[in-house]
């Protein structure tokens, strides 16, 4: 099951990057389209995202889209570079990745390394917890060092 969980999470982040590439190729079309549906097809309807860029936890499609829209207002060419996806315990997965973007006004490059604890439910992503400290993420997926 752990390898299957790694594949589910990898597939989610791949779908997210496909949507981001599609969005940045034509930002005028908005946040919709079949690519974003592919992302949400991989999320539990009640998914939660505890995002490093906000003190708020976003729940469900509407709130997650609002968080994405807010971030897109501040950056351009946002994408995610996956470094590693590791099986944790109890349907949890650790993702080591980098958020890459450019400041919307300045064009300055943004690179933030994140350690993401992902919880799965019924074969879908149910919770995403971003961490800037690897030890916190390892603990969250049951892989304390």
Buried (B, 14 or more C-beta within 10 A) or exposed (E): EEEEBBEBBBBBBBBBBBBBEBBBEEEEEEBEEEBBEBBBEBBBEEBBBBBBBEEEBBBBBEBBBEBBEBBBEEBBBBBBEBEEBBBBEEBBBBBBBBBBBBEBEEEEEBEEEBBBBBBBEEEBBBBBBBBEEBEEBBBBBEBEE
